């Protein structure tokens, strides 16, 4: 295309061009991207502060031909998309996906680019609302989005005042957890899912027993295929409990050899399982014999069921009982 025909195409043509670049941008993966100092400073206040510090702190301007700046929290893949936005004012739809959109969103927040934040927010909203893809692909996208949030936040409580995070979290808990492959779920993802307080408009699609079962099988999968097979027999799905035969399934010697390893994997998750939402017969038949909960926890669950008429089996934001206060009477 002839120069001058399209401002967007002209600016895109100098993106990462060595001929027109005078700054180096070092990213978290140690890769270096090239950029135009004047353009980036004009388009982004944070770049302006970093590239022209003398305007802010009284330093003298340097005559260094190439300036180098670092972003230890932003990868080169993410920064490349941010730079494309700063150069041409838009981001191609094919550049955004479930795996990178959260990183771009946080980079936009750091660089004080609210328009780019909104581009990502709208992309994610459309992805969450889309009915075009098969259910398994939709669920995979949600898991990828949620996983990216957890990578950024760790085990901290989610900021659900952020509409993007809240919408992803609500979509995540609407998925039947048994449909998610163990290999793509991290400990921190499970920890946040189980420990996060629910707002009034939030509820889990998965029964508490099936949440517990998933946690155990996730931990067993981390140990060995034999451990996974053993605990799969000991903990049938909620739809198969009626077919469970204790004598056939429970190999006490094999279980005790695996229990210590299992507790190493899931011990910190068990306090966030709400036994009050698991039917008493399932606690007695399947959970109690595993000996992975303290006796006091089990007794309080039995006591709760003895005096409660509730048949609720799922977590929801309407629960007025504090989640960790298993049997608190004053």
C-alpha positions in Angstrom: 0.0 0.0 0.0 1.3 3.5 -0.9 2.4 5.6 2.1 -0.2 8.2 3.0 -3.2 6.1 2.0 -3.9 4.8 5.5 -2.6 6.2 8.8 -3.3 2.9 10.5 -1.3 0.9 7.9 1.5 3.5 7.9 1.8 3.3 11.7 1.5 -0.5 11.7 4.4 -0.6 9.2 6.8 1.0 11.7 5.8 -1.2 14.6 8.9 -3.0 15.8 10.9 -1.4 13.0 14.6 -1.1 13.8 14.9 1.8 11.4 12.3 3.9 13.2 12.8 2.7 16.8 14.9 4.4 19.5 13.9 2.6 22.7 14.3 -1.0 23.9 11.6 -2.5 26.0 12.8 -5.4 28.2 9.9 -7.8 29.2 9.5 -10.4 31.9 10.6 -13.3 29.6 13.9 -11.3 28.9 12.9 -10.6 25.3 13.4 -7.1 24.0 10.9 -5.2 21.8 11.6 -2.0 19.9 9.6 1.1 20.0 9.3 4.8 19.1 9.9 7.0 22.1 7.9 10.0 20.9 4.9 8.0 19.8 4.7 5.9 22.9 5.1 8.9 25.2 2.4 10.8 23.4 0.0 7.8 23.6 0.6 6.6 27.1 1.2 8.6 30.3 3.1 5.8 32.0 5.5 5.6 29.0 5.8 9.4 29.1 6.8 9.2 32.7 9.4 6.5 32.1 10.8 7.9 28.8 11.0 11.6 29.8 11.8 11.4 33.6 13.4 14.8 33.6 10.0 16.3 33.1 8.9 14.9 36.4 11.9 14.8 38.7 14.1 17.7 37.5 16.8 15.4 35.9 18.7 16.6 32.9 17.8 15.2 29.5 20.3 12.5 28.3 21.6 12.2 24.8 21.6 8.4 24.9 20.8 7.2 21.3 18.8 4.2 22.5 16.9 4.3 25.8 16.2 1.0 27.6 13.2 0.5 29.9 12.0 -2.7 31.7 8.6 -4.2 32.5 9.3 -7.2 34.8 5.6 -8.0 35.1 4.7 -8.0 31.4 5.6 -10.7 28.9 6.8 -9.8 25.4 3.7 -11.5 23.9 1.4 -9.2 26.0 3.6 -6.1 25.4 3.5 -6.6 21.7 -0.3 -6.4 21.7 -0.2 -3.4 23.9 2.2 -1.7 21.5 0.1 -2.5 18.6 -2.8 -0.8 20.3 -0.7 2.3 21.1 0.5 2.5 17.5 -2.8 2.0 15.6 -5.5 2.5 18.3 -7.0 -0.9 18.0 -6.3 -4.6 18.6 -7.1 -7.2 16.0 -9.7 -9.7 17.2 -7.5 -12.6 16.2 -4.8 -11.3 18.6 -7.1 -11.7 21.7 -8.0 -15.1 23.1 -8.9 -16.7 26.5 -5.2 -17.4 27.3 -3.9 -13.9 26.9 -6.8 -11.4 27.4 -6.4 -11.3 31.2 -2.6 -10.5 30.9 -3.5 -7.7 28.5 -6.2 -6.4 30.8 -3.8 -6.1 33.7 -1.1 -4.6 31.5 -3.6 -2.0 30.4 -4.5 -1.2 34.0 -0.8 -0.8 34.9 -0.2 1.5 31.9 -3.3 3.5 32.6 -5.0 2.6 29.3 -8.7 2.5 30.1 -9.8 2.2 26.4 -7.7 -0.9 26.0 -9.2 -2.3 29.3 -12.6 -1.8 27.8 -11.6 -3.6 24.5 -10.5 -6.6 26.6 -13.6 -6.4 28.8 -15.9 -6.4 25.8 -14.0 -9.3 24.2 -14.3 -11.4 27.3 -18.0 -10.5 27.8 -18.7 -11.6 24.2 -16.8 -14.8 24.7 -18.7 -15.6 27.9 -22.0 -14.9 26.3 -21.3 -16.7 23.0 -23.3 -19.7 22.1 -21.4 -20.5 18.9 -18.8 -22.8 20.4 -19.4 -26.3 21.7 -19.9 -26.6 25.5 -16.5 -28.1 26.0 -14.8 -25.3 24.2 -16.8 -22.7 26.1 -15.9 -24.3 29.4 -12.2 -24.5 28.3 -12.3 -20.8 27.6 -13.7 -20.0 31.0 -11.1 -22.2 32.8 -8.3 -20.5 30.8 -9.6 -17.1 31.8 -10.0 -18.1 35.5 -6.6 -19.7 35.5 -5.0 -16.4 34.2 -6.7 -14.5 37.0 -5.3 -16.9 39.6 -1.8 -16.7 38.1 -2.0 -12.9 38.7 -3.6 -13.0 42.1 -2.5 -16.3 43.7 -4.6 -17.5 46.6 -5.8 -14.0 47.5 -9.6 -13.3 47.5 -10.8 -12.1 44.2 -11.7 -8.4 43.7 -15.3 -9.0 42.7 -15.9 -5.2 42.5 -14.1 -5.6 39.2 -16.9 -6.5 36.8 -14.6 -8.5 34.5 -13.3 -10.8 37.4 -16.8 -11.2 38.8 -18.3 -12.3 35.5 -15.5 -14.8 34.9 -15.9 -16.2 38.5 -19.7 -16.5 38.1 -19.2 -18.4 34.8 -16.6 -20.6 36.4 -18.8 -21.8 39.3 -21.6 -22.4 36.8 -19.6 -25.2 35.3 -20.0 -28.8 36.6 -16.5 -29.2 38.0 -16.4 -32.9 37.1 -16.2 -31.9 33.4 -12.9 -30.1 33.9 -9.7 -32.1 33.3 -7.5 -32.5 36.4 -4.4 -31.5 34.5 -5.5 -28.0 33.8 -6.5 -27.2 37.3 -3.9 -25.8 39.8 -4.0 -25.9 43.6 -4.5 -22.2 43.8 -7.5 -22.4 41.4 -9.2 -25.0 43.7 -8.2 -23.0 46.8 -9.9 -19.8 45.5 -13.0 -21.7 44.3 -13.5 -23.3 47.7 -12.6 -20.4 49.9 -14.1 -17.5 48.1 -17.2 -16.0 49.8 -20.2 -16.0 47.6 -22.2 -12.8 46.8 -26.0 -13.0 46.9 -26.4 -13.6 43.2 -23.8 -16.4 43.1 -24.2 -20.1 43.4 -22.4 -23.3 42.5 -23.8 -25.7 39.9 -21.9 -28.5 41.5 -23.1 -30.3 44.7 -20.8 -30.1 47.6 -20.1 -33.8 47.6 -19.0 -33.7 44.0 -16.8 -30.7 44.8 -15.2 -32.8 47.6 -14.9 -35.8 45.3 -13.2 -33.7 42.6 -10.7 -32.4 45.1 -9.8 -35.9 46.3 -9.5 -37.2 42.7 -7.5 -34.2 41.7 -5.1 -34.9 44.5 -5.0 -38.6 43.7 -4.2 -37.9 40.1 -1.2 -35.9 41.3 0.1 -39.1 43.0 -0.4 -41.9 40.5 -2.9 -43.6 38.2 -3.2 -46.3 40.8 -4.2 -43.7 43.4 -6.7 -42.2 41.0 -8.3 -45.6 40.3 -8.4 -46.4 44.0 -10.1 -43.2 45.1 -12.5 -43.3 42.1 -13.8 -46.6 43.4 -14.0 -45.3 47.0 -15.9 -42.1 46.0 -18.5 -42.8 43.3 -20.2 -39.8 41.6 -23.3 -38.5 43.3 -25.4 -40.2 40.6 -23.7 -43.6 41.4 -23.8 -43.6 45.2 -26.7 -46.0 45.3 -24.6 -48.6 43.5 -21.7 -48.3 45.8 -20.7 -51.6 47.6 -18.4 -51.0 50.5 -17.1 -54.5 50.8 -16.0 -54.6 47.1 -14.6 -51.1 46.9 -12.8 -50.5 50.1 -9.3 -51.9 50.2 -8.2 -50.7 53.6 -4.5 -51.6 53.3 -4.1 -49.9 49.9 -6.0 -46.8 51.1 -3.8 -46.3 54.2 -0.7 -46.5 52.0 -2.0 -43.7 49.9 -3.7 -41.5 52.5 -0.6 -39.6 53.7 0.4 -38.7 50.1 -3.2 -37.6 49.4 -3.3 -35.3 52.5 0.0 -33.7 51.4 -1.8 -32.7 48.2 -5.2 -31.6 49.5 -4.8 -31.0 53.2 -5.1 -27.2 52.9 -8.2 -27.6 50.8 -10.2 -29.8 53.2 -11.1 -27.0 55.7 -13.0 -25.3 52.9 -15.3 -28.3 52.2 -18.7 -27.6 53.8 -19.7 -31.0 55.2 -23.1 -29.5 56.2 -24.0 -29.5 52.5 -23.2 -33.2 52.1 -26.1 -35.7 53.0 -25.5 -37.5 56.3 -25.7 -40.9 54.6 -22.9 -40.0 52.2 -20.8 -38.7 55.1 -21.3 -42.0 57.0 -20.9 -44.3 54.0 -18.1 -42.7 51.9 -16.4 -39.8 53.7 -16.1 -40.9 57.4 -14.3 -44.2 56.5 -11.6 -42.3 54.6 -10.3 -40.8 57.9 -9.2 -37.6 56.2 -11.4 -35.2 58.3 -10.9 -34.6 62.0 -13.4 -36.4 64.2 -14.6 -33.0 65.5 -15.5 -31.8 62.0 -17.4 -35.0 61.3 -19.3 -34.9 64.7 -20.4 -31.3 64.0 -21.6 -32.2 60.6 -23.6 -35.1 62.1 -25.0 -32.8 64.8 -26.0 -30.2 62.1 -27.9 -32.8 60.1 -29.6 -34.1 63.3 -31.2 -30.7 64.0 -31.5 -29.3 60.4 -34.4 -29.8 58.0 -32.4 -28.3 55.1 -31.9 -30.4 52.0 -29.6 -28.0 50.3 -26.6 -29.6 48.7 -25.0 -26.6 46.8 -23.3 -23.5 47.8 -25.2 -20.2 47.3 -24.9 -16.6 48.3 -28.1 -16.7 50.3 -26.5 -18.9 53.0 -26.7 -16.9 56.2 -24.5 -19.4 58.1 -20.8 -18.5 58.1 -19.1 -21.1 55.8 -16.4 -22.1 58.3 -18.5 -22.0 61.4 -19.7 -25.5 61.2 -21.8 -25.7 64.4 -21.6 -22.4 66.2 -24.2 -22.1 68.9 -24.2 -19.2 71.4 
